Amino acid sequence: MTDVSAVTVAPPRTFATKIGAFVALTKPRIIELLLVTTVPTMIVAERGMPSGWLVVLTVVGGTLAAGGANTFNMYVDRDIDALMERTKNRPLVTGAVQPRQALVFGFVLEIAAFVLLWVGVNLLSAALAVSATLFYVFVYTLWLKRTSRQNIVIGGAAGAAPVLIGWSAVTNQLAVEPWVLFALIFLWTPPHFWALAIKYAEDYRLADVPMMPVVESVRNTATQMIAYTALVAGVGSAFGLIADLGWIYGLAAAGAGLVFFTHTAMLLKDPSTKRAMKVFGYSITYLTVVFVAMAVDILVVEGF
């Protein structure tokens, strides 16, 4: 006779939990960081505050596009997600969402993003958003992630696309300034992500994903992170001159860049998981400070 008390019964999935599972497919925390870069870029492009509707449409369109890209990423990576501690509770691993449902959901988000950006913003912004998704899915997820130690270096181009989208939403063209911001985020991505990968190196090793801390020692990874962080600090400060920003941005970018470099340099002396996570946490702070500072600089300095 079966002991009923020993049988684990999975909790029923309510409508709310189902919606939550679909939202989780989009990786909302990553999208938050992407949007932090979009609105300040629009403010710099406008040299003031853009139309509220334009900001809303651009942000919503960018959110839908990024959400679709992340959904496709989870669909492709559901096999290795099941092997890693950090990702074992993702919706496609737990069965909260079925693979076919996720695939349809991703296409719906991408189509909605393209239509919204094309109709509400402009065709260039729509094309950039879809191009970023295609790059993230086909170049990073399907090709580089499982085959190259440079996966996140090259794949970081997808995460840098929001600044191009934000700029083109305001001007309907691209100039030097958004490409400098693109380079800033492109260079920022390796030290940001490798810091997290140091903590989860065993996960990536089990899944046979050649992230830098898996194929190189932590010290060697930290050395490369220092080089990238130095470039980030330099490009971040140079943007103030290129975009003709004032002292608020100049001080913020220089100070934040120096602190970011210091945190990364300390990882070389103390190659521990705890120190790596401090680098990871501050990398987010750095990007937030720099982009908020450029918006404040425009709105405050040019507002007078």
C-alpha positions as CSV (number, residue, x, y, z in Angstrom):
1,M,0.0,0.0,0.0
2,T,1.4,3.4,-1.0
3,D,2.2,5.8,1.8
4,V,0.3,8.9,0.7
5,S,2.2,11.1,3.1
6,A,5.5,10.3,1.4
7,V,4.3,11.4,-2.1
8,T,5.2,14.9,-3.0
9,V,2.4,16.7,-4.8
10,A,3.4,19.6,-7.0
11,P,1.4,22.8,-6.2
12,P,-1.3,23.6,-8.8
13,R,-0.4,26.3,-11.3
14,T,-2.8,29.2,-11.1
15,F,-3.3,31.8,-13.8
16,A,-1.1,34.2,-11.8
17,T,1.8,31.7,-11.6
18,K,1.5,30.9,-15.3
19,I,1.7,34.6,-16.1
20,G,4.7,34.9,-13.8
21,A,6.4,32.0,-15.6
22,F,6.0,33.8,-19.0
23,V,7.3,37.0,-17.5
24,A,10.3,35.1,-16.2
25,L,11.1,33.9,-19.7
26,T,11.8,37.6,-20.7
27,K,14.5,37.9,-17.9
28,P,13.0,41.2,-16.6
29,R,16.1,42.1,-14.5
30,I,18.3,42.2,-17.5
31,I,15.7,44.3,-19.4
32,E,15.8,46.8,-16.6
33,L,19.5,47.4,-17.1
34,L,19.0,47.7,-20.8
35,L,16.3,50.4,-20.4
36,V,18.6,52.3,-18.0
37,T,20.7,53.0,-21.0
38,T,17.9,53.8,-23.5
39,V,16.2,56.8,-22.0
40,P,19.4,58.8,-21.1
41,T,20.6,58.2,-24.6
42,M,17.4,59.7,-26.0
43,I,17.8,62.7,-23.7
44,V,21.3,63.3,-25.1
45,A,20.1,62.9,-28.7
46,E,17.3,65.4,-28.1
47,R,19.6,67.7,-26.0
48,G,16.6,67.9,-23.7
49,M,13.6,65.8,-22.7
50,P,12.0,64.0,-25.7
51,S,8.3,63.6,-26.2
52,G,6.7,61.5,-23.4
53,W,4.9,59.4,-25.9
54,L,8.1,58.8,-27.9
55,V,9.9,57.7,-24.7
56,V,7.1,55.3,-23.8
57,L,6.8,53.8,-27.2
58,T,10.6,53.3,-27.5
59,V,10.8,51.8,-24.0
60,V,7.9,49.5,-24.5
61,G,9.1,48.4,-28.0
62,G,12.6,47.8,-26.6
63,T,11.2,45.8,-23.7
64,L,9.2,43.6,-26.0
65,A,12.2,43.0,-28.3
66,A,14.5,42.2,-25.5
67,G,11.9,40.0,-23.9
68,G,11.5,38.0,-27.1
69,A,15.3,37.6,-27.5
70,N,15.6,36.4,-23.9
71,T,12.7,34.0,-24.4
72,F,14.4,32.5,-27.5
73,N,17.6,32.2,-25.5
74,M,15.8,30.2,-22.8
75,Y,14.2,28.0,-25.4
76,V,17.6,27.1,-26.9
77,D,19.4,26.8,-23.6
78,R,16.8,24.7,-21.8
79,D,19.0,21.6,-21.9
80,I,22.0,23.3,-20.2
81,D,19.8,25.3,-17.9
82,A,18.6,22.1,-16.4
83,L,22.3,21.2,-15.5
84,M,23.1,24.5,-13.8
85,E,22.2,25.5,-10.2
86,R,21.7,29.1,-11.2
87,T,19.2,28.3,-13.9
88,K,17.5,25.0,-12.8
89,N,14.3,26.8,-11.8
90,R,13.7,28.6,-15.1
91,P,10.2,28.0,-16.5
92,L,11.2,25.7,-19.3
93,V,13.2,23.5,-16.9
94,T,10.5,23.2,-14.3
95,G,7.8,22.6,-16.9
96,A,5.9,25.8,-16.0
97,V,6.0,26.7,-19.7
98,Q,6.2,24.2,-22.5
99,P,8.8,24.7,-25.2
100,R,6.3,25.2,-28.0
101,Q,4.5,27.8,-25.9
102,A,7.8,29.7,-25.3
103,L,8.6,29.7,-28.9
104,V,5.3,31.1,-29.9
105,F,5.5,33.7,-27.1
106,G,8.9,34.8,-28.3
107,F,7.7,35.3,-31.9
108,V,4.6,37.2,-30.6
109,L,6.9,39.6,-28.6
110,E,9.2,40.2,-31.5
111,I,6.4,40.9,-34.0
112,A,4.7,43.2,-31.5
113,A,8.0,45.0,-30.9
114,F,8.7,45.5,-34.6
115,V,5.2,46.7,-35.4
116,L,5.1,49.1,-32.4
117,L,8.5,50.6,-33.1
118,W,7.9,50.9,-36.9
119,V,4.4,52.5,-36.5
120,G,5.1,54.5,-33.3
121,V,8.7,55.4,-33.7
122,N,10.5,54.8,-37.0
123,L,11.6,51.9,-39.2
124,L,15.3,52.3,-38.3
125,S,14.6,51.7,-34.6
126,A,12.4,48.7,-35.5
127,A,15.1,47.2,-37.7
128,L,17.8,47.8,-35.1
129,A,15.7,46.0,-32.4
130,V,15.1,43.0,-34.6
131,S,18.7,42.9,-35.7
132,A,19.8,42.8,-32.1
133,T,17.5,39.9,-31.4
134,L,18.8,37.9,-34.5
135,F,22.4,38.6,-33.4
136,Y,21.7,37.5,-29.8
137,V,19.9,34.3,-30.9
138,F,21.9,33.1,-33.9
139,V,25.4,34.5,-33.2
140,Y,25.6,34.3,-29.4
141,T,23.1,31.7,-28.3
142,L,23.2,29.1,-31.1
143,W,26.9,29.6,-32.2
144,L,29.3,31.2,-29.8
145,K,28.0,30.4,-26.3
146,R,28.9,26.7,-26.5
147,T,31.9,26.9,-28.8
148,S,34.1,29.9,-28.0
149,R,35.7,31.5,-25.0
150,Q,35.0,34.8,-26.6
151,N,31.2,34.1,-26.5
152,I,30.2,36.9,-24.2
153,V,32.8,39.4,-25.7
154,I,31.2,39.2,-29.2
155,G,27.7,38.4,-27.9
156,G,27.8,41.6,-25.9
157,A,27.0,43.6,-29.1
158,A,23.3,42.6,-28.7
159,G,23.2,44.1,-25.2
160,A,24.7,47.4,-26.6
161,A,21.9,47.8,-29.2
162,P,19.5,49.8,-26.9
163,V,21.6,52.9,-27.2
164,L,21.5,52.8,-31.0
165,I,17.7,52.3,-30.8
166,G,17.3,55.1,-28.3
167,W,19.3,57.5,-30.5
168,S,17.6,56.6,-33.7
169,A,14.2,56.9,-32.1
170,V,14.9,60.6,-31.6
171,T,16.9,61.5,-34.7
172,N,15.9,58.7,-37.2
173,Q,19.6,58.3,-37.9
174,L,22.9,57.2,-36.2
175,A,25.9,59.4,-35.5
176,V,29.2,59.1,-33.7
177,E,27.8,59.6,-30.2
178,P,25.6,56.5,-30.1
179,W,28.4,54.3,-31.6
180,V,30.7,55.5,-28.7
181,L,28.0,54.5,-26.2
182,F,27.7,51.2,-28.1
183,A,31.4,50.7,-27.6
184,L,31.1,51.6,-24.0
185,I,28.6,48.9,-23.3
186,F,30.3,46.4,-25.6
187,L,33.5,46.8,-23.6
188,W,31.7,46.8,-20.2
189,T,30.0,43.5,-20.9
190,P,33.0,41.1,-20.4
191,P,34.1,42.3,-17.0
192,H,30.5,42.5,-15.9
193,F,29.6,39.0,-17.0
194,W,32.9,37.3,-16.2
195,A,32.6,38.5,-12.6
196,L,29.3,36.6,-12.4
197,A,30.8,33.6,-14.3
198,I,33.5,33.3,-11.7
199,K,30.9,32.5,-9.1
200,Y,29.1,30.0,-11.3
201,A,32.2,28.6,-13.0
202,E,31.4,25.1,-11.9
203,D,27.9,25.4,-13.3
204,Y,29.3,26.3,-16.7
205,R,31.9,23.6,-16.5
206,L,29.2,20.9,-15.9
207,A,27.2,22.3,-18.8
208,D,30.3,22.3,-21.0
209,V,30.0,26.1,-21.7
210,P,33.5,27.6,-22.3
211,M,33.0,30.8,-20.3
212,M,36.4,32.5,-19.6
213,P,36.6,31.5,-15.9
214,V,36.2,27.9,-17.0
215,V,38.9,27.8,-19.6
216,E,41.3,30.2,-17.8
217,S,42.2,30.7,-14.2
218,V,40.5,33.4,-12.2
219,R,43.7,35.4,-12.1
220,N,44.0,35.3,-15.9
221,T,40.3,36.2,-16.2
222,A,40.9,39.1,-13.8
223,T,43.8,40.3,-15.8
224,Q,41.6,40.5,-18.9
225,M,38.8,42.2,-16.9
226,I,41.3,44.9,-15.8
227,A,42.2,45.6,-19.4
228,Y,38.5,45.9,-20.4
229,T,37.7,48.0,-17.4
230,A,40.5,50.5,-18.2
231,L,39.0,50.8,-21.7
232,V,35.5,51.3,-20.3
233,A,36.7,54.1,-18.0
234,G,38.5,55.7,-20.9
235,V,35.6,55.5,-23.3
236,G,33.2,56.6,-20.7
237,S,35.2,59.8,-20.0
238,A,35.8,60.4,-23.7
239,F,32.1,60.4,-24.4
240,G,31.7,63.6,-22.4
241,L,34.0,65.4,-24.8
242,I,32.5,63.8,-27.9
243,A,28.9,64.6,-26.9
244,D,29.8,68.0,-25.5
245,L,28.6,67.3,-22.0
246,G,29.4,69.4,-19.0
247,W,31.1,69.0,-15.6
248,I,28.4,66.9,-14.0
249,Y,28.9,64.1,-16.4
250,G,32.7,64.6,-16.5
251,L,33.1,64.2,-12.8
252,A,30.6,61.3,-12.5
253,A,32.2,59.3,-15.4
254,A,35.8,59.8,-14.2
255,G,34.9,59.0,-10.6
256,A,32.8,55.9,-11.4
257,G,35.4,54.7,-13.9
258,L,38.2,54.9,-11.3
259,V,36.1,53.0,-8.7
260,F,35.2,50.4,-11.3
261,F,38.9,49.9,-12.2
262,T,39.9,49.7,-8.5
263,H,37.3,47.0,-7.8
264,T,38.5,44.9,-10.8
265,A,42.2,45.4,-9.9
266,M,41.5,44.2,-6.3
267,L,40.1,41.0,-7.9
268,L,43.6,40.2,-9.2
269,K,44.9,40.4,-5.6
270,D,41.9,38.6,-4.1
271,P,40.5,36.2,-6.8
272,S,37.7,35.0,-4.6
273,T,34.0,34.6,-5.4
274,K,33.1,37.2,-2.8
275,R,35.4,39.8,-4.5
276,A,34.1,38.8,-8.0
277,M,30.5,39.5,-6.9
278,K,31.5,42.9,-5.6
279,V,32.9,43.6,-9.1
280,F,29.7,42.3,-10.6
281,G,27.5,44.5,-8.3
282,Y,29.6,47.6,-8.9
283,S,29.6,47.1,-12.7
284,I,25.9,47.6,-12.6
285,T,26.3,50.7,-10.4
286,Y,28.9,52.1,-12.9
287,L,26.6,51.8,-15.9
288,T,23.7,53.4,-13.9
289,V,25.8,56.3,-12.7
290,V,27.2,57.1,-16.1
291,F,23.9,57.1,-17.9
292,V,22.0,58.9,-15.2
293,A,24.8,61.5,-15.1
294,M,24.5,62.2,-18.8
295,A,20.8,62.7,-18.5
296,V,21.2,65.0,-15.5
297,D,24.0,66.9,-17.2
298,I,21.7,67.7,-20.2
299,L,18.6,68.5,-18.2
300,V,20.4,70.6,-15.5
301,V,23.3,72.3,-17.3
302,E,21.5,72.9,-20.6
303,G,18.3,73.7,-18.7
304,F,19.7,76.9,-17.4
